[in-house]
Amino acid sequence: MDLRFGDSKPTDEERAAVDALLGPPESSWEGADRSDADLRWARGGREARDRRDQLLPALHALNDRVGWISEGALDYVCRRLTVPPAEAYGVATFYAMFSVRPRPATVLHVCTDLACTAAGASELCATVEARLGPESGVKVERSPCLGLCERAPATLTIRAGESARLGVPPLGELEDEAVQAESGGPGAAAPGDGKGKGRRGRNTLHATAVCAPATPAQTIAAATAPESAPTEPAPETAVPQTGTPTPTLTLLHRIGTADPTSLDDYRAHGGYTALRRAFALGPAAVIREVTDAGLVGRGGAAFPTGRKWQATAAQPDHPHYLVCNADESEPGTFKDRVLMEGDPYALVEAMTIAAYATGAHRGYLYLRGEYPRALARLTHAIEQARTRGLLGDDVLGQGYAFDIEIRRGAGAYICGEETALFNSIEGHRGEPRSKPPFPVEKGLFGKPTVENNVETLVNVLPILTMGAEAYAAIGTPASTGPKLFCVSGSVARPGVYELPFGATLGDLLALAGVRDNLRAVLLGGAAGGFVRPDELDIPLTFEGTREAGTTLGSGVVMAFDDTVPLPRLLLRIAEFFRDESCGQCVPCRVGTVRQEEALHRIADRTGAAAADDIALLREVGRAMRDASICGLGQTAWNAVESAIDRLGAYE
C-alpha cells in the first residue's frame, strides 16, 4: 500500500516534541502556517533531505513525549524531513519500542528471555498482568533480553511525558546539568562533516524505572509510580571480582574505584594517559601498536582491529566516520552496559583515539534504547569532555577536531549487525546490507567507516599505556589480552568477569560458583552453542572454542541446572530469532518461523516421535546457515543443533 499524506493533523504536544528536536518549521512546506511567500516557491526541501538521519531521533521524541506515534505526528515528521510516508511508516513499525497504535503512556517491559525465564520470569509476568488490568493505565509487554541478566528476573518501566526525566536512576544520582543535557548529542557539525546541522533541539525526557531482581510488588509499584521504584544497584555490584584478592584487573579496574560521574576522578585513576600517548605517537603508529598487540573484535567476529583501522585510514574518500556499536542485544550479554555505566569516560577516550587513528572527525555512539542509566552517564561524560577541551574543535590543544553524538536504538536485535546499524542511523529500516562494498570503503552515509563495539574500544587504552608487547603477553599467542565474560543463570555469583584468554570454562564457573546439578552451559548467547558439564576444560579462546565445535561469541556464559526445562529454553531461542528477523531475506524470514513451529510440535515428544521434525529442523537450519544475508539467520540454528547433538535434548 502506498501511504500518502493524509488529513490527520498532529496535536500541539506532538508538534512541540518534533520542533524541540528539529527547531520550528521555516515554511508551510515543512508544516508551518501557510504564507503568501510559500505560494511562490518551495523552500527547505534539500536541507530537509540532508536531515533524513534525524528520523529515528524524531520518532524517539514523539514516543518519549506521547507514548506512541499517531498518523498525524508521523505525517508531520515526514513533512519536516521530506521523507515519504510509506518509508517513515516502515521505520516506525520496525522497532519494538515504538507503537503506531494508541497505548497508555506507561509501558512495563518484563524480560522473558533465557536468564530471566530460568529465574521465574513467566510467573512474574503472569502475576503482574493479572494485577495490572486495563484500568491501571499500564501496558505490559513481554520483552526480549534487557541486558540485566546478572539480576534476573528484570523489568523496565518507561513512562512518557514532557515533565519526566529520561535515563535517570529513580533517586536522581546525577547532577541536574547531566539530566538536562540533550540526549541527542552535539548540535554543531564537526569540520569536514555536512551532518549535524541544526541539532540544538532538546529531546523530550521521560521517566524510567528498573527493577532487578524484580518481585511482583516492586514491579507494580514501579509501573504505577516510577519515582518510588527501588534505586538501581551501583555498576560494581555486577563485577564480583571488585574488592576481592584477584589478579589485577585491566579493563574493569576503575569500576567501583573511580566515580563514574567525575572527570577529575577518572583522570586521577590514569584517564587520558592513553590519548596523550596517541598524540605523541601519531595515527600510523597508533594503528601499528593496535596491530602488534593482536587485538581482535570482541563482538564475536574476532576480526583484527588494526587491519580494520588501517583499511579505513587508507581510504582517500572523506569524511571518515567512527561508529561505536553499543547495541548489545544478544541474550545474556551485559558487559558493555557495565562498562558504560561504571567507566563512561574510558569509552569517550577510546573513541577519540580510534577516530584520531583513522582520520575521523565525528563519531556516533549507537546505544541500546533499554539502557537508561548508560545513556545518562554517557551524555554527562560527553558534555563534560566537551566542556574541558577533550572533545570539540581542538582536542587537548593538539589541533585535532572530534565530537561524539549519541543515537538511541529502539529495540531491534538486528541493529547489532554493523550495516543494519548504519541504516538505522541514516533513518532507514535497520536491515543489513549486502557486502561488498565493506564499511571501510562505503559505510555510514556512504563514507569510509570504522565500527567497533564497546569492549573492543576500551581495550585500546591498556594497549597504549602498557605497550603492544606487554598487552600481547596476556592471554595466548592467537587470542591476546583480557576478555570480559557475562556469567548468569544457575551460579552463585553472576556478573561480569575479566580473565585472560586461555582460562578454561571450568576456571570461570568456579569463580562464579557453579552448582553441583549443572545440566548445560550456553556459550555465545542465543547465537552460540551448548556444551555438556563434562566439557568444562574448553579453553576460553576463539580458536579453543572453535576446535571444541562451539563459539566464544561476545563472551556469554549461561549455566543451567537440571531444574531448567531444556526444551522450553530452545523454544524461547526460536521465538527470539523469529521475532528479531528483519524479514529481508527468505531463508531467515521463513526459516525462523519453521524452526519455531517444529520445536512447538516436539516440545513434549522424544525419540522416534520427534525424528521427522528433527530432520526438518536440520534441513531448515542448513538453509538458513548457507543462504541468509547476515549473521542472524546464519546462527539461528546453532543453539538448537548443539542441544540436539551434544545434549540429546529430545532423546
C-alpha positions in Angstrom: 0.0 0.0 0.0 1.3 3.4 -0.9 0.8 5.7 2.1 0.4 9.4 1.3 0.0 12.5 3.4 -3.5 12.2 4.9 -5.8 14.6 6.6 -4.7 13.8 10.1 -3.1 16.6 12.0 -0.5 16.5 14.8 -1.6 17.6 18.2 0.1 20.6 19.8 2.1 18.2 22.0 3.3 16.1 19.1 4.3 19.2 17.1 6.1 20.6 20.2 8.0 17.3 20.6 9.3 17.3 17.0 10.0 21.1 17.0 12.1 20.7 20.1 14.4 18.4 18.2 14.4 20.0 14.7 13.6 23.6 15.5 10.5 25.4 14.3 9.5 24.9 10.6 10.6 27.6 8.3 7.7 27.4 5.8 4.4 25.7 5.2 6.3 23.1 3.1 7.7 21.9 6.4 4.4 22.1 8.3 4.2 25.8 9.3 1.2 28.0 8.7 0.9 29.0 5.1 2.1 32.4 4.0 2.0 34.3 0.7 5.7 33.7 0.2 5.2 30.0 0.3 2.8 30.2 -2.7 5.6 31.5 -4.9 8.4 29.0 -4.2 9.2 25.9 -2.2 11.9 26.2 0.5 14.0 23.9 2.6 13.5 20.7 0.6 17.1 20.0 0.0 18.1 20.8 3.6 15.4 18.6 4.9 16.5 15.7 2.8 20.0 16.1 4.2 18.5 15.6 7.7 17.0 12.2 6.9 19.1 10.7 9.6 17.0 12.7 12.1 14.1 10.4 11.5 14.9 7.9 14.3 15.5 10.7 16.9 12.3 12.4 15.8 10.4 9.1 16.4 12.0 8.9 19.8 11.0 12.4 20.6 7.3 11.6 19.8 7.4 8.3 21.7 9.1 9.9 24.7 6.6 12.7 24.9 3.3 11.0 24.0 4.0 7.3 24.3 3.0 6.3 20.7 3.3 7.7 17.2 0.0 8.8 15.6 -0.7 9.2 11.9 -0.8 12.9 12.2 2.5 13.0 14.1 4.2 10.7 11.5 2.9 13.0 8.7 4.4 16.0 10.4 7.8 14.3 10.8 7.6 13.4 7.1 6.9 17.0 6.1 9.8 18.3 8.3 12.3 15.8 6.8 10.9 15.3 3.3 10.6 11.6 3.9 7.9 9.6 2.0 5.2 8.5 4.5 5.4 4.9 3.4 9.1 4.8 4.3 8.6 6.5 7.6 5.9 4.1 8.5 8.2 1.2 7.7 10.8 2.6 10.0 8.4 3.4 12.8 7.0 -0.2 12.7 10.4 -1.8 12.5 11.3 -1.1 16.2 9.8 -2.9 19.1 9.9 0.1 21.4 7.6 2.2 19.1 3.9 1.8 18.6 1.7 3.3 15.8 -1.4 2.4 17.7 -2.7 4.1 20.8 -1.4 2.8 24.1 -1.0 4.0 27.7 1.8 6.5 28.5 3.3 3.9 30.8 4.8 0.7 29.3 6.1 -2.1 31.5 8.7 -4.3 29.8 9.1 -7.7 31.5 12.1 -9.7 30.3 11.2 -13.2 29.4 14.5 -14.2 27.8 16.8 -17.0 28.8 18.2 -16.0 32.1 15.0 -14.4 33.3 12.9 -17.4 32.1 15.2 -19.6 34.2 14.7 -17.3 37.2 10.9 -17.4 37.0 10.0 -14.5 34.6 6.9 -16.3 33.3 5.4 -16.5 36.7 6.3 -12.9 37.4 4.8 -11.7 34.2 1.6 -13.7 34.7 1.2 -12.2 38.2 1.8 -8.7 37.1 -0.6 -9.0 34.1 -3.3 -10.3 36.4 -2.9 -7.5 38.9 -2.4 -4.7 36.4 -5.7 -4.7 34.4 -6.7 -2.3 31.7 -7.9 0.2 34.2 -4.4 0.6 35.6 -3.2 2.6 32.6 -0.1 0.4 32.2 0.7 -1.6 29.1 2.5 -4.8 30.0 4.8 -6.2 27.3 6.9 -9.3 27.3 10.3 -8.2 26.3 13.5 -9.9 24.9 16.7 -9.5 27.0 17.0 -6.2 28.8 20.7 -6.7 29.5 20.2 -7.2 33.2 20.9 -11.0 33.3 23.1 -10.8 36.5 20.0 -9.6 38.3 17.3 -11.8 36.7 14.3 -11.5 36.5 14.2 -7.9 35.3 11.7 -5.3 34.3 11.9 -1.9 32.8 9.2 0.7 33.2 9.0 3.6 30.7 6.6 6.5 31.3 6.2 9.1 28.5 5.7 12.7 29.3 7.2 16.2 29.0 8.0 16.8 32.6 9.6 13.4 33.3 13.3 12.8 33.1 15.0 10.3 30.8 17.5 7.8 31.8 18.0 9.0 35.4 18.0 6.4 38.3 14.9 6.8 40.4 16.5 8.7 43.2 18.5 11.0 40.8 22.2 10.3 41.4 23.4 12.7 38.7 23.6 16.4 39.0 21.0 18.5 37.3 23.2 19.6 34.4 23.7 16.0 33.4 19.9 15.4 33.5 19.2 18.5 31.4 21.9 17.6 28.8 20.4 16.9 25.4 20.3 13.1 24.7 20.8 13.5 21.0 24.4 14.6 21.3 26.2 17.7 20.0 24.4 20.2 17.8 27.1 21.7 15.6 28.8 19.7 12.9 32.5 18.9 13.1 34.8 20.2 10.5 34.5 18.5 7.2 31.2 16.9 8.1 27.9 18.0 6.4 25.8 16.2 9.0 24.5 17.5 12.3 23.3 21.0 11.4 20.5 22.5 13.5 20.5 19.9 16.2 20.4 22.0 19.3 16.8 21.0 20.0 16.3 19.0 23.2 14.8 15.6 23.1 11.7 15.1 25.2 12.6 13.4 28.5 10.7 10.5 30.0 10.8 8.6 33.3 12.3 5.1 33.6 12.5 2.6 36.5 14.4 -0.6 36.6 13.6 -3.5 38.9 16.1 -6.3 39.0 15.8 -8.8 40.6 12.1 -8.0 40.3 9.3 -9.0 42.5 5.6 -8.6 41.6 5.2 -5.9 44.3 8.3 -3.9 43.3 7.3 -4.2 39.6 3.8 -3.0 40.1 5.0 -0.1 42.3 7.5 1.0 39.7 4.8 0.8 36.9 2.3 2.9 38.8 4.8 5.3 40.4 8.3 5.1 38.8 9.7 7.8 41.1 9.2 5.4 44.1 10.9 2.4 42.5 13.9 1.0 44.3 17.3 2.5 43.4 19.4 0.6 40.9 22.5 -1.0 42.4 25.8 0.5 41.6 27.6 -0.9 38.5 30.3 -2.5 40.6 27.7 -4.9 42.0 27.8 -6.6 38.6 31.6 -7.1 39.0 32.1 -9.9 41.6 35.9 -9.5 41.3 35.8 -6.0 42.6 37.4 -5.8 46.1 38.5 -9.4 46.1 42.1 -10.7 46.2 42.1 -11.5 42.4 44.9 -10.7 39.9 44.9 -7.0 38.9 42.0 -6.1 36.6 42.9 -4.4 33.4 39.5 -3.4 31.8 37.4 -3.2 35.0 40.0 -1.7 37.4 38.2 1.7 37.7 34.7 0.3 38.3 34.0 0.6 41.9 37.1 2.6 42.5 36.6 5.8 40.4 33.5 8.0 40.5 31.9 7.4 37.0 30.4 10.9 37.1 33.6 12.7 37.8 36.1 13.5 35.0 38.7 14.6 37.6 38.4 11.2 39.4 38.8 9.4 36.0 42.0 11.4 35.3 43.3 10.7 38.8 43.0 7.0 38.0 45.0 7.1 34.8 42.4 8.6 32.5 43.6 10.3 29.3 47.1 8.9 29.6 46.4 6.8 26.5 45.1 9.7 24.4 48.2 11.8 25.2 50.4 8.9 24.1 48.4 8.5 21.0 49.0 12.2 20.1 52.7 11.6 20.8 52.9 8.6 18.5 50.8 9.8 15.6 47.9 8.0 13.8 50.1 5.5 11.9 52.0 4.4 15.0 48.8 4.0 17.0 47.4 1.6 14.3 50.7 -0.2 14.4 50.5 -0.6 18.2 47.0 -2.0 18.0 48.0 -4.4 15.2 51.1 -5.6 17.1 49.0 -6.1 20.2 46.9 -8.6 18.3 43.6 -7.0 19.3 40.6 -8.6 17.6 36.9 -7.6 17.8 35.2 -8.6 21.0 31.7 -8.7 19.5 32.1 -12.3 18.2 33.5 -12.0 14.7 37.1 -11.7 16.0 38.3 -9.6 13.1 41.7 -7.9 13.6 41.1 -4.4 14.8 44.4 -3.0 13.4 43.6 -4.2 9.9 40.1 -2.6 10.1 41.6 0.7 11.3 44.3 0.7 8.6 41.9 -0.1 5.8 39.7 2.8 6.9 42.6 5.3 7.4 43.9 4.5 3.9 40.7 5.4 2.1 41.0 8.6 0.0 37.3 9.4 0.3 36.3 11.8 3.1 34.9 12.3 5.6 35.7 9.2 7.6 33.3 8.2 10.4 33.7 6.2 13.7 30.8 4.2 15.0 30.7 2.6 18.4 28.3 -0.3 18.5 26.7 -0.2 22.0 23.6 -2.0 20.9 24.4 -5.3 22.7 21.2 -7.2 22.4 22.4 -10.8 22.5 20.6 -12.6 25.3 22.9 -13.0 28.2 25.2 -10.1 27.3 25.6 -7.1 29.6 29.4 -6.4 29.8 29.1 -3.2 27.6 26.4 -1.9 29.9 28.6 -2.4 32.9 31.5 -0.6 31.2 29.3 2.3 30.1 27.7 2.7 33.5 30.8 2.2 35.6 33.5 3.8 33.4 31.9 6.0 30.7 34.9 8.3 30.3 37.0 5.3 29.2 34.7 4.8 26.2 34.8 8.5 25.3 38.7 8.5 25.4 38.9 5.2 23.5 36.6 6.6 20.8 38.7 9.7 20.5 41.8 7.6 20.0 40.2 5.4 17.4 38.9 8.4 15.5 42.3 10.1 15.6 44.0 6.9 14.2 41.5 6.5 11.3 41.1 10.2 10.4 37.6 10.6 11.6 36.2 13.8 13.0 32.8 12.6 14.0 31.8 9.6 16.0 28.4 8.1 16.6 27.6 6.0 19.7 24.6 3.8 18.9 23.2 2.9 22.3 20.5 0.3 23.2 17.2 2.0 24.0 16.8 -0.2 27.0 19.9 1.3 28.8 18.6 4.5 30.5 21.4 4.8 33.1 24.1 4.2 30.5 22.5 7.0 28.4 22.6 9.4 31.3 26.2 8.6 32.2 27.5 8.8 28.7 25.6 12.0 28.0 27.1 13.6 31.1 30.6 12.3 30.2 30.4 13.7 26.7 29.2 17.1 27.8 32.0 17.2 30.5 34.7 16.2 28.0 33.5 18.8 25.5 33.5 21.5 28.2 37.0 20.6 29.3 38.5 20.6 25.8 38.7 16.8 25.5 36.1 16.8 22.6 35.4 19.6 20.1 37.4 21.6 17.7 40.8 21.4 19.4 41.2 18.2 21.5 43.8 18.6 24.2 45.2 21.6 22.2 46.5 19.3 19.5 44.6 20.9 16.6 42.5 17.8 16.1 38.7 18.1 16.0 36.4 15.3 17.1 33.0 15.1 18.6 30.6 12.3 19.6 26.8 12.1 19.0 24.7 9.5 20.9 22.0 7.8 18.8 19.5 5.7 20.8 18.3 2.4 19.4 14.7 1.4 19.8 14.6 -2.3 20.3 16.0 -4.2 17.3 18.5 -7.0 17.8 19.4 -6.9 14.1 20.9 -3.4 14.6 23.8 -5.0 16.3 24.9 -6.0 12.7 27.1 -3.2 11.6 25.4 -2.3 8.2 22.0 -2.6 9.8 23.2 -0.1 12.4 24.3 2.3 9.6 20.9 2.1 8.0 19.3 2.8 11.4 21.4 5.9 12.0 20.6 7.1 8.4 16.9 6.9 9.1 16.1 3.7 7.2 14.9 0.3 8.4 17.6 -1.5 10.2 18.2 -4.1 7.6 21.7 -5.5 6.7 23.3 -4.5 3.5 25.0 -6.9 1.1 28.8 -6.9 1.1 30.9 -5.8 -0.7 31.3 -2.9 -0.5 32.6 -3.2 3.0 32.1 -0.5 5.7 35.8 0.5 5.5 35.0 1.6 1.9 31.4 2.7 2.0 29.8 2.6 5.4 27.8 5.3 7.2 26.5 7.9 4.8 28.4 6.1 2.0 31.7 7.1 3.5 34.6 5.0 4.9 33.6 3.9 8.4 35.3 2.0 11.3 32.9 0.2 13.6 33.8 -1.4 16.9 31.9 -2.4 20.0 32.4 -1.0 23.5 34.7 -3.8 24.8 37.0 -3.7 21.7 37.4 0.1 22.0 38.1 0.0 25.7 40.9 -2.5 25.1 42.8 0.2 23.2 43.6 2.1 26.4 45.8 -0.6 28.0 47.4 -1.3 24.7 48.7 2.3 24.6 49.5 2.6 28.3 51.2 -0.8 28.6 52.6 -1.1 25.2 51.7 -3.6 22.5 54.3 -6.2 23.7 53.1 -6.2 27.3 49.5 -6.4 26.2 50.2 -9.3 23.8 51.8 -11.2 26.6 48.4 -11.6 28.2 46.4 -14.5 27.0 47.5 -16.8 24.2 49.5 -16.2 21.0 46.3 -16.4 18.9 44.0 -14.7 21.4 45.8 -11.9 23.2 44.7 -9.7 26.0 42.0 -9.9 28.7 38.4 -10.8 27.9 35.1 -10.0 29.7 32.7 -12.8 30.3 29.0 -12.3 31.2 28.1 -15.2 33.6 24.5 -15.7 34.5 22.0 -18.4 35.2 22.5 -21.2 37.7 25.5 -19.8 39.5 26.0 -18.3 43.0 27.8 -15.1 41.8 26.5 -13.9 38.4 28.2 -10.9 36.8 31.0 -9.7 34.5 34.3 -11.4 35.0 37.6 -10.4 33.5 40.1 -13.2 32.7 43.0 -13.6 30.3 42.3 -15.5 27.2 43.2 -19.2 27.8 41.5 -19.7 31.1 39.1 -22.7 30.9 35.4 -22.7 31.2 35.8 -24.6 34.4 38.0 -21.8 35.8 35.4 -19.2 35.1 32.5 -21.2 36.5 34.5 -21.9 39.7 34.8 -18.2 40.2 31.1 -17.7 39.7 30.1 -20.6 41.9 28.5 -23.2 39.7 26.0 -25.5 41.2 26.5 -29.3 41.5 23.5 -30.2 39.4 24.7 -28.5 36.3 22.8 -29.6 33.2 24.3 -27.5 30.4 26.3 -24.3 29.6 25.4 -22.0 26.8 28.3 -20.2 25.2 27.9 -17.2 23.0 24.2 -16.5 23.8 21.2 -17.4 21.6 23.5 -17.4 18.6 26.0 -19.7 20.3 26.0 -23.3 21.3 25.5 -25.6 24.3 28.3 -27.7 26.0 28.0 -30.5 28.5 29.1 -30.4 32.1 32.0 -32.8 31.2 33.4 -30.3 28.7 34.4 -27.6 31.2 38.1 -27.9 30.2 37.4 -26.0 27.0 39.9 -23.1 26.8 38.1 -19.8 26.5 39.8 -18.6 23.3 38.4 -18.0 19.8 40.5 -20.9 18.5 39.8 -23.2 21.5 36.1 -22.9 21.3 36.2 -23.4 17.6 38.1 -26.7 18.0 35.6 -27.8 20.5 32.8 -27.3 18.0 31.2 -24.2 19.7 31.8 -20.5 19.8 33.0 -17.9 22.2 30.8 -15.2 20.7 30.6 -12.0 22.7 31.5 -13.7 25.9 28.1 -15.0 27.1 28.3 -17.9 29.6 24.9 -19.1 30.8 24.7 -22.0 33.2 21.6 -24.1 33.6 21.0 -26.7 36.2 18.7 -29.7 35.9 15.7 -27.8 37.2 15.5 -25.7 34.0 13.4 -27.4 31.2 15.8 -27.5 28.2 13.0 -27.8 25.5 11.4 -24.6 26.9 14.8 -22.8 26.6 15.2 -24.0 23.0 11.7 -22.8 22.2 12.4 -19.4 23.7 15.5 -19.1 21.5 13.5 -20.0 18.4 10.8 -17.4 19.4 13.6 -14.8 19.8 15.0 -15.3 16.3 11.5 -15.3 14.8 10.7 -12.0 16.4 14.1 -10.4 15.6 14.4 -11.4 12.0 14.2 -8.3 9.9 12.4 -10.2 7.1 14.6 -9.0 4.3 15.8 -12.5 3.1 13.6 -15.6 2.6 15.8 -18.2 4.3 15.8 -16.3 7.6 12.2 -14.9 7.4 10.7 -18.3 6.7 13.3 -20.5 8.3 13.0 -18.9 11.8 9.2 -19.5 11.7 9.5 -23.1 10.5 12.1 -23.7 13.3 9.8 -22.4 15.9 6.8 -24.4 14.6 8.8 -27.6 14.7 10.0 -27.0 18.2 6.5 -26.4 19.3 5.4 -29.7 17.8 8.2 -31.7 19.6 8.1 -29.8 22.9 6.7 -32.8 24.7 7.9 -35.6 22.4 11.1 -37.6 22.3 12.7 -40.4 20.4 11.1 -41.7 17.2 8.1 -39.5 17.7 10.3 -36.4 17.2 12.5 -37.8 14.4 10.7 -36.3 11.5 10.7 -32.8 12.9 14.3 -33.1 13.9 15.2 -34.0 10.3 13.2 -31.0 9.2 15.0 -28.8 11.7 18.3 -29.9 10.3 17.2 -29.1 6.7 15.9 -25.7 7.7 19.0 -24.9 9.8 21.3 -25.7 6.9 19.3 -23.5 4.5 19.4 -20.6 7.0 23.1 -21.0 7.6 24.1 -21.2 3.9 21.7 -18.6 2.4 20.9 -15.9 4.9 22.2 -12.4 4.3 23.6 -11.8 7.8 24.7 -13.5 11.0 21.2 -13.6 12.5 19.9 -16.2 10.1 23.2 -17.9 9.8 23.4 -18.6 13.5 19.7 -19.0 14.4 20.1 -22.8 14.3 23.3 -23.1 16.2 22.0 -23.4 19.8 19.2 -25.8 18.8 21.6 -28.0 16.8 24.1 -28.2 19.7 21.3 -29.1 22.2 20.2 -31.9 19.9 23.6 -33.3 19.1 25.6 -32.6 22.3 22.9 -32.8 25.0 20.4 -35.2 23.5 17.6 -32.8 24.1 14.9 -34.9 22.6 16.2 -38.4 23.2 
